Amino acid sequence: MEYVTLNNGVKMPIIGYGVFQIPDHAECERCVLDAVEVGYRHIDTAQSYRNEEAVGNAIVKCGVPRSELFITTKIWIDNYGFKNAAAAIDRSLKKLKTDYADLFILHQPFGDYYGAYRALEAAYKAGKARAIGVSNFYPDRFVDIALFNEVKPHVNQIETHAFLQQKKARDVAKKYGCQIEAWAPFAEGKNGFFTNETLTAVGKKYGKTAAQIALRFFIQEDVVVIPKTTHRERMIENIDVFDFTISADDMKAIGLLDKNESLFFRHDTSEAVEMFYSWIAQRGKI
């Protein structure tokens, strides 16, 4: 396993296992146990995934000391605002069956994220979080948070894959000492990701799959990746990316795949804000 060192000295595994869209508790618990058994030490969950309890069960059962695991969870917009977020942090820790999270993140840049971020700062100072950060914060809102708060985000988790390599966001994050973390590093299979001509051609040179090449590309760029799969054999494949190095020419070829466009939706449009607002309103949280 390779690690990155966050700007506060905390070491974070450069590859993790994500549990997005595994709401079934038994299935999620099984997946996390499999992931830990095959070598993952970084698990990424969120309040909105509704599987923190399953992750917590796996943490207790896996047999690996808590100090050797890196657990991330994210606060959802429902729980923004200082008081709400502070209470939500404690609820997440209870579900995760741990006294601290290695990384607490704000999941979206909408609503009272300022109040929520200050709750993260308080949790960080109290030892409930070893690091704090944000997710889906584009450069403008990221810089806003970084400049106008006491603790600069240690991590920004954003959509990052071969077709959206986030070069601008990575440059801005680097300026503020923040680590970029890639969600959807496989682009959720969009744009023919797993059969992409460039990724498969490069893969043949190293005896690796397109998925492994994509992960290795970002690892060499010092971007943390959190691939998700429910299949044990794919978990093994995804973590088997530390025994080769992609050449400079091949890195350049993969870099040319960047279209600088989201394959899901942008978070800096009025439509995105309205969409998230409607979700929260429908649940009676506004």
TIFIKOL-403867 format. One record per residue: x, y, z of N, C-alpha, C in turn. Coordinates in steps of 0.001 Angstrom, whole numbers, padded with zeros to 6 digits, always signed. Layout:
BEGIN
XYZXYZXYZ/...
//
This chain:
BEGIN
+000839-001195+000000+000000+000000+000000+000881+001254+000000/+000488+002240-000779+001157+003531-000778+000252+004557-000092/+000873+005612+000424+000137+006616+001187+000466+008012+000672/-000470+008927+000910-000190+010354+000770-000173+010932+002177/+000541+012013+002365+000573+012671+003663-000204+013975+003560/-001254+014092+004354-002077+015298+004337-001317+016463+004965/-001863+017661+004803-001125+018846+005246-001028+018983+006767/-001648+018055+007494-001499+018038+008957-000647+016853+009420/-000031+016152+008464+000838+015035+008805+000170+013680+008845/-001161+013618+008715-001877+012340+008725-001618+011593+007414/-001317+010308+007525-001080+009487+006340-002394+008835+005900/-002679+008930+004618-003934+008442+004035-003611+007457+002918/-004152+006237+002956-003908+005294+001853-004334+005895+000520/-003517+005739-000498-003800+006382-001778-004902+005675-002555/-005260+004470-002126-006408+003785-002716-007318+003319-001590/-008602+003503-001807-009577+003090-000806-010694+002292-001445/-011612+001852-000606-012771+001094-001079-014020+001897-000776/-014797+002227-001812-016008+003014-001634-017250+002147-001570/-018225+002558-000747-019441+001755-000565-020695+002485-001053/-020531+003411-001979-021664+004097-002588-022569+003078-003274/-023868+003252-003102-024890+002404-003727-024825+000947-003265/-024448+000742-001998-024579-000589-001382-025401-000401-000101/-026695-000096-000235-027516+000203+000940-027882-001016+001774/-027875-002212+001148-028212-003418+001907-027125-003685+002944/-027513-003723+004223-026517-003793+005288-025703-005078+005264/-026351-006202+005019-025616-007467+004997-024609-007485+003851/-025040-007005+002691-024161-006970+001528-022998-006001+001753/-023302-004842+002299-022259-003846+002544-021237-004362+003555/-021712-004964+004622-020805-005510+005629-019902-006565+005010/-020480-007449+004190-019693-008484+003527-018640-007870+002618/-019028-006836+001873-018096-006189+000945-016923-005551+001687/-017215-004856+002780-016140-004207+003530-015207-005253+004137/-015775-006325+004662-014933-007395+005214-014045-007999+004127/-014611-008215+002940-013808-008724+001826-012701-007739+001459/-013048-006464+001396-012070-005446+001015-010905-005405+001996/-011217-005438+003277-010152-005412+004285-009302-006673+004187/-009952-007797+003967-009226-009073+003904-008244-009106+002734/-008604-008478+001608-007707-008525+000449-006680-007401+000459/-006751-006518+001473-005681-005546+001625-006041-004087+001738/-007300-003729+001531-007689-002329+001664-007657-001915+003137/-007218-000696+003366-007228-000159+004732-007966+001180+004800/-008486+001601+003676-009184+002882+003567-010606+002590+003081/-011605+002926+003916-013009+002685+003588-013738+004021+003537/-014499+004250+002467-015198+005522+002272-016706+005298+002269/-017398+005936+003232-018851+005863+003311-019412+007275+003450/-020700+007380+003741-021342+008685+003882-022689+008507+004558/-023158+009569+005206-024477+009519+005830-025556+009223+004794/-025429+009822+003612-026461+009644+002588-026451+008254+001970/-025372+007479+002162-025331+006116+001622-026173+005154+002459/-026461+005563+003689-027281+004770+004617-026672+003397+004907/-025375+003362+005022-024724+002090+005344-023581+002260+006349/-023582+003367+007086-022535+003567+008089-022538+002451+009135/-023716+001986+009517-023792+000920+010526-023152-000365+010014/-023378-000670+008743-022774-001871+008158-021253-001745+008129/-020764-000558+007787-019322-000320+007804-018790-000470+009225/-019542+000071+010192-019136-000045+011587-019062-001493+012044/-020036-002290+011633-020013-003720+011987-018761-004394+011425/-018429-004052+010190-017255-004654+009556-015969-004204+010247/-015924-002946+010671-014747-002442+011381-014496-003277+012637/-015579-003575+013345-015468-004342+014591-015063-005786+014301/-015611-006365+013235-015415-007794+012959-014155-008127+012167/-013548-007155+011512-012504-007462+010534-011206-007983+011139/-010963-007709+012414-009752-008202+013062-008530-007324+012875/-008662-006259+012110-007558-005317+011911-007669-004211+012956/-006599-003871+013634-006669-002807+014642-007217-001514+014044/-008046-000841+014811-008651+000406+014336-007587+001398+013866/-006445+001421+014514-005393+002378+014167-004811+002132+012777/-005029+000932+012228-004500+000609+010905-005510+000892+009793/-006723+001290+010174-007765+001591+009196-007917+003095+009023/-008329+003493+007838-008613+004904+007553-010073+004968+007119/-010916+005542+007979-012361+005564+007746-012822+006975+007424/-013483+007112+006289-014040+008397+005857-015559+008332+005868/-016206+009382+006362-017642+009535+006148-017938+010994+005841/-019156+011220+005320-019511+012542+004826-020824+013006+005440/-020896+014290+005747-022118+014882+006310-023020+015335+005161/-024288+014945+005238-025237+015291+004182-025886+016646+004473/-026442+017240+003421-026996+018599+003505-028087+018706+004567/-028863+017638+004751-029897+017633+005798-029324+018066+007147/-028072+017762+007350-027450+017961+008657-026517+019172+008703/-026664+020084+007759-025804+021263+007752-026265+022291+008787/-025409+023253+009034-025587+024170+010155-024766+023645+011317/-024274+024533+012165-023332+024112+013203-023931+023064+014150/-025091+023362+014734-025663+022444+015716-026062+021119+015082/-026713+021184+013936-027125+019955+013254-025927+019089+012889/-024888+019721+012375-023709+018966+011951-022991+018361+013147/-022911+019111+014253-022250+018579+015446-022962+017328+015937/-024301+017359+015931-025068+016187+016353-024905+015045+015354/-024853+015377+014063-024712+014354+013025-023355+013669+013097/-022338+014417+013467-021005+013838+013633-021043+012753+014704/-021678+013055+015818-021767+012074+016907-022589+010858+016491/-023656+011074+015716-024465+009945+015241-023649+009045+014308/-022875+009661+013438-022053+008868+012524-021031+008037+013286/-020398+008626+014284-019405+007891+015064-020051+006713+015790/-021258+006928+016287-021964+005843+016967-022264+004709+015986/-022727+005055+014790-023035+004035+013791-021772+003308+013337/-020680+004052+013231-019415+003464+012790-018693+002705+013909/-019244+002821+015130-018675+002117+016289-017206+002482+016522/-016943+003779+016457-015583+004268+016645-015631+005620+017349/-014562+005961+018026-014490+007243+018728-014102+008382+017809/-013606+008051+016626-013154+009092+015703-013255+008581+014273/-013372+009510+013358-013235+009193+011934-011881+009730+011487/-011264+009048+010571-009991+009549+010063-010215+010765+009175/-011386+010814+008544-011708+011953+007692-013216+012187+007694/-013617+013391+008097-015007+013846+007989-015068+014864+006861/-016046+014697+005979-016169+015546+004792-017581+016139+004703/-017676+017384+004230-018963+017937+003829-019266+017412+002430/-020441+016822+002247-020717+016087+001013-021037+016981-000181/-021664+018136+000064-022079+019003-001038-021883+020473-000658/-021666+021345-001646-021414+022767-001383-022683+023621-001386/-023752+023145-000742-025020+023857-000737-025555+023972+000689/-026472+024914+000907-027042+025099+002234-026047+025754+003169/-026241+025557+004452-025371+026192+005449-024097+025374+005637/-023314+025323+004579-022074+024548+004679-021033+025255+005541/-021179+026565+005704-020260+027274+006605-020438+026809+008039/-021687+026747+008490-021940+026275+009845-021478+024849+010024/-021735+024015+009013-021327+022612+009083-019807+022490+009119/-019122+023315+008347-017659+023233+008334-017078+023632+009690/-017693+024586+010318-017192+024986+011644-017446+023887+012676/-018487+023096+012462-018683+021920+013320-017578+020897+013068/-017155+020774+011809-016033+019892+011500-014757+020388+012179/-014537+021687+012148-013362+022245+012820-013387+021910+014311/-014556+022040+014925-014681+021733+016348-014425+020247+016603/-014942+019393+015727-014717+017950+015866-013236+017621+015705/-012587+018291+014795-011155+018080+014561-010357+018452+015809/-010679+019583+016392-009966+020027+017594-010258+019128+018794/-011429+018502+018790-011818+017626+019902-011321+016198+019722/-010675+015906+018603-010161+014560+018368-011168+013596+017781/-012319+014101+017353-013323+013230+016734-013027+013007+015256/-012122+013787+014713-011714+013652+013318-010213+013893+013231/-009525+013009+012543-008082+013206+012345-007813+014171+011198/-008798+014324+010318-008701+015265+009207-010121+015637+008789/-010265+016789+008140-011571+017239+007672-011438+017738+006238/-012563+017769+005550-012489+018213+004172-013855+018450+003571/-013871+018516+002258-015094+018821+001516-015184+017881+000317/-016351+017872-000299-016567+017076-001502-017400+017883-002480/-017048+017807-003742-017771+018508-004802-017657+020021-004711/-016640+020505-004042-016387+021942-003974-015485+022328-005146/-016045+023058-006095-015262+023525-007231-014329+024635-006762/-013343+025039-007561-012316+025960-007079-012818+027208-006369/-013915+027813-006855-014376+029049-006212-014838+028799-004779/-015682+027810-004585-016188+027538-003239-015120+026894-002363/-014218+026146-002973-013118+025582-002198-012242+026695-001623/-011870+027662-002451-011028+028763-001974-011767+029576-000921/-013062+029752-001099-013884+030455-000111-013754+029783+001257/-013925+028466+001297-013793+027721+002554-012372+027799+003084/-011391+027656+002216-009991+027628+002648-009553+028956+003250/-010011+030056+002666-009544+031366+003114-010287+031899+004335/-011555+031564+004463-012371+032184+005496-012643+031279+006688/-011841+030234+006858-011958+029375+008030-010583+029112+008608/-010573+028704+009852-009302+028518+010553-008530+027313+010033/-009213+026202+009803-008567+024976+009346-008840+024792+007861/-007808+024831+007057-007978+024617+005625-008345+023146+005374/-009223+022880+004417-009591+021495+004132-008360+020637+003841/-008339+019473+004435-007241+018555+004176-007466+017768+002886/-008746+017604+002506-009102+016797+001328-010279+017447+000601/-010257+017377-000728-011427+017714-001538-011712+016516-002437/-012860+015885-002220-013236+014691-002990-014167+015127-004123/-013707+014946-005363-014468+015425-006511-014478+014386-007634/-015457+014518-008529-015518+013646-009698-014201+013749-010468/-013495+012649-010564-012203+012647-011254-012009+011299-011937/-011819+011325-013237-011585+010099-014007-010868+010489-015292/-010608+009522-016147-009807+009784-017347-010402+010873-018228/-011743+011010-018221-012397+011978-019082-012607+013336-018411/-012384+013401-017112-012461+014661-016354-011349+014611-015294/-010190+015089-015672-009008+014903-014845-008791+016014-013818/-009634+017037-013836-009671+018071-012791-008316+018779-012603/-007695+019130-013713-006381+019759-013628-006437+021109-012918/-007433+021919-013202-007573+023217-012538-007821+023032-011048/-008745+022151-010693-009050+021917-009277-007833+021378-008544/-007054+020543-009210-005861+019991-008583-004806+021066-008366/-004675+021978-009325-003719+023085-009159-004115+023975-007988/-005413+024269-007884-005891+025119-006792-005710+024414-005455/-006052+023135-005405-005887+022373-004163-004427+022361-003729/-003541+022159-004668-002109+022127-004349-001654+023453-003757/-002159+024546-004286-001805+025869-003780-002147+026007-002298/-003237+025363-001871-003688+025463-000482-003333+024222+000344/-002484+023393-000189-002028+022218+000565-003084+021167+000765/-004041+021083-000145-005170+020152-000014-004978+018950-000930/-005380+017775-000445-005288+016527-001207-006554+016309-002029/-006404+016067-003319-007553+015715-004159-007803+014209-004070/-009082+013865-003952-009508+012467-003908-010556+012263-004991/-010423+011200-005770-011278+010961-006927-012472+010080-006587/-013683+010632-006755-014829+009727-006764-015152+009388-008223/-015721+008215-008416-016016+007686-009756-014769+007615-010627/-013667+007034-010125-012453+006964-010953-012626+006112-012204/-013697+005296-012245-014009+004526-013450-015131+005185-014267/-015500+006410-013893-016577+007138-014572-017877+006347-014586/-018001+005410-013611-019155+004511-013523-019436+003823-014858/-018362+003556-015602-018487+002825-016857-018960+003637-018047/-019198+004935-017850-019699+005772-018944-018631+005952-020025/-019081+006362-021206-018194+006618-022353-017365+005388-022736/-017903+004208-022503-017168+002995-022848-015846+002882-022116/-015869+003296-020854-014638+003413-020074-013787+002139-020106/-014397+000994-019837-013623-000238-019658-013093-000821-020975/-013582-000293-022098-013066-000738-023392-012405+000411-024149/-012123+001492-023440-011503+002643-024090-010213+002235-024797/-010065+002682-026017-008938+002267-026856-007583+002606-026243/-007457+003809-025709-006177+004222-025120-005879+003426-023861/-006855+003317-022963-006630+002611-021699-006316+001134-021927/-007023+000518-022869-006775-000910-023118-005438-001126-023816/-005079-000209-024716-003795-000338-025419-002628-000187-024452/-002726+000797-023568-001681+000971-022556-001665-000238-021635/-002831-000744-021291-002920-001896-020405-002204-003120-020961/-002296-003329-022269-001641-004485-022885-000126-004433-022703/+000430-003236-022666+001887-003093-022505+002353-003587-021139/+001476-003445-020135+001866-003759-018763+001160-005002-018217/+000355-005644-019047-000389-006801-018584-001457-006435-017573/-002089-005278-017773-003092-004770-016839-004383-004424-017589/-005485-004326-016835-006771-003953-017419-006877-002439-017554/-007877-002005-018291-008135-000571-018433-008382+000060-017065/-009106-000661-016210-009393-000142-014873-008114+000046-014076/-007225-000924-014128-005961-000817-013392-005106+000328-013923/-005104+000517-015233-004336+001621-015815-004895+002962-015350/-006222+003077-015323-006838+004332-014887-006487+004650-013443/-006523+003641-012588-006178+003856-011182-004705+004213-011038/-003837+003484-011746-002408+003747-011641-002062+005142-012150/-002744+005581-013197-002527+006924-013744-002690+007985-012656/-003800+007893-011909-004039+008909-010883-003142+008718-009669/-002808+007484-009348-001879+007255-008245-000539+007924-008542/-000079+007808-009789+001172+008466-010160+001047+009977-010180/-000182+010467-010260-000440+011906-010205-000728+012362-008773/-000548+011446-007805-000766+011738-006379-002216+012071-006061/-003140+011472-006785-004568+011618-006513-005047+010345-005813/-005756+010496-004698-006325+009346-003997-007528+008832-004787/-007655+007532-004912-008750+006927-005682-009561+005989-004787/-010873+005961-005005-011742+005092-004203-012679+004301-005119/-012142+003288-005831-013002+002474-006695-014012+001667-005888/-015148+001414-006509-016203+000637-005845-016566-000576-006692/-016686-001713-006049-017199-002928-006669-017735-003815-005558/-018681-004661-005879-019180-005622-004885-018567-007004-005096/-017680-007128-006083-017094-008420-006429-015679-008530-005862/-015440-009566-005087-014147-009756-004444-012997-009791-005462/-013221-010482-006587-012143-010599-007580-011779-009237-008165/-012776-008353-008289-012498-006999-008790-011791-006166-007714/-012142-006412-006460-011421-005727-005374-009933-006043-005448/-009642-007319-005672-008246-007762-005775-007582-007115-006982/-008295-007095-008097-007755-006484-009315-007468-004999-009108/-008398-004300-008476-008264-002849-008325-007104-002445-007425/-006760-003300-006477-005673-002948-005561-004315-003440-006077/-004343-004209-007166-003110-004760-007738-002514-003761-008737/-002120-002608-008243-001648-001524-009125-000337-000912-008638/+000372-001639-007791+001601-001091-007216+002863-001800-007707/+002714-002667-008704+003867-003430-009176+004347-002990-010557/+003903-001819-011000+004360-001303-012290+004265+000220-012290/+004943+000834-013245+004929+002292-013401+004629+002623-014853/+003658+003472-015067+003312+003894-016418+004368+004884-016912/+004836+004695-018128+005877+005560-018680+005350+006974-018909/+006266+007910-019069+005898+009313-019297+005074+009456-020574/+005452+008731-021626+004712+008819-022886+003291+008280-022732/+003149+007181-022004+001813+006617-021793+000978+007510-020882/+001612+008119-019912+000900+009076-019049+000367+010231-019894/+001183+010698-020826+000763+011794-021704-000420+011377-022572/-000383+010147-023068-001480+009655-023911-002790+009594-023132/-002719+009128-021889-003925+009069-021046-004398+010484-020717/-003466+011376-020513-003822+012765-020229-004635+013395-021342/-004426+012949-022575-005152+013502-023715-006616+013075-023752/-006998+012114-022913-008398+011695-022848-009284+012723-022151/-008664+013646-021456-009404+014619-020654-010265+015528-021538/-011570+015498-021307-012505+016380-022015-012941+017550-021129/-012537+017509-019867-012857+018578-018909-014358+018826-018795/-015133+017754-018861-016588+017860-018737-017095+016767-017802/-018027+017121-016926-018634+016139-016029-019468+015143-016828/-019439+013888-016392-020300+012872-016995-021575+012686-016178/-021732+013470-015133-022896+013357-014255-023627+014701-014235/-023193+015629-013448-023706+016998-013511-022723+017911-012799/-022710+019147-013207-021835+020124-012558-022498+020619-011275/-021663+020958-010309-022178+021438-009026-022198+022962-008937/-021852+023648-010017-021790+025103-009976-022816+025743-010895/-023965+025088-011062-025041+025643-011877-026270+025899-011011/-027118+026797-011466-028352+027076-010731-029237+025833-010681/-029207+025041-011752-030023+023825-011800-029587+022824-010732/-028281+022735-010484-027788+021816-009458-028270+022239-008076/-028199+023535-007804-028664+024022-006504-030146+023732-006330/-030936+023986-007359-032376+023737-007294-032674+022252-007107/-031900+021398-007747-032113+019958-007619-031881+019504-006182/-030775+019925-005592-030496+019524-004220-031509+020129-003250/-031912+021362-003504-032923+021991-002650-034225+021199-002687/-034627+020759-003872-035890+020022-003998-035813+018685-003271/-034663+018030-003314-034502+016759-002594-034714+016956-001097/-034095+018001-000563-034200+018244+000877-035611+018686+001236/-036217+019523+000410-037570+020009+000667-038559+018856+000668/-038406+017918-000246-039312+016777-000330-039242+015908+000924/-038098+015926+001581-037944+015126+002798-038319+015939+004046/-038829+017145+003822-039293+017957+004939-038207+018530+005802/-037019+018682+005219-035883+019193+005993-035687+020692+005829/-036546+021340+004989-036460+022791+004803-037808+023401+005138/
//
